[in-house]
Amino acid sequence: MKYILLCLILIPVTVNAGQGSEYVNAYIAEWLTSHGYNKYENTDKGLYLEEAKVTIHGEIFGINELQKDELYSVETRLSIEFKSGKKLEDFGAGIGKTPGDGLLDALNNFCLTTMHPVYSELLDHDDPHVRKESWNIRGNKRNVFLADWGIRGELLSDRTKKEVENLIETQLENMDLSNDVHWVKLVVSSLSGDISTLELTVDGIADESINKALESYSWPKSEKFYMAKVFLVIGSIGITIR
């Protein structure tokens, strides 16, 4: 891990979108190893996890200099392709005093909010880093793995977070989901007392009915900025990989 951290620190400002996969994939590989999983293979398409038949690939989407030589924002794009052919694509953003620090922050955020629930569903149902619940969806009890909320700016109360999760659970009860793995992502942000961003996606596609329900929720009003993300994975039915 020390070698990977050194590489991230030395990452150049000139890395452009679509580049830097060697940095991102190496970090994910080290993250998997630190969780006790080393049955992966480096391929041309990314990291192949043999046990789960999953390929993970990442790249740098962009680096922006917010303050000259002092503060940078970095955005990464990562994809997880399941054996069914479905592909989960997500973006991780971070900030730091150097591009390497920003990339490290982005990758940490991705692993905390996205990678952990996926890992838990595919490889370790008892992973202590996520919350495991059982939700009723179309009459079937489904394992649901929830990451901790990723929040920037003013914090949301535990009550708000739980109410929103309960609202999502209620809205998913009658959704026609296949027996395969699914993922749900909610992003909300508030600026100057107004909700500026609010979108929930299921398998990467915005769901209008759930978004309407979320729009009617009494989100906290504040003159301060906040941005929050919660990510959860709905486990497959009849397939157990441990």
Buried (B, 14 or more C-beta within 10 A) or exposed (E): EEEBEEBBBEBEEEBEEEBBBEBBBBBBBBBBEEBEBEEBEEEEEBBBBEEBEBBBBBBBBBBEEEEEEEBBBBBBBBBBBBBEEBEBEBBBBBBBEBBBBBBBBBBBBBBBBBBBBBBBBBBBBEBEBBBBEEBEBEEEEBBBBBBBBBBBBBEBEEEBBEEBBEBBBEBBEEBEBEEBBBBBBBBBBBBEEEBEEBBBBBBEEEBEEBBEBBEEEEBBEBEEEBBBBBBBBBBBBEEEBE
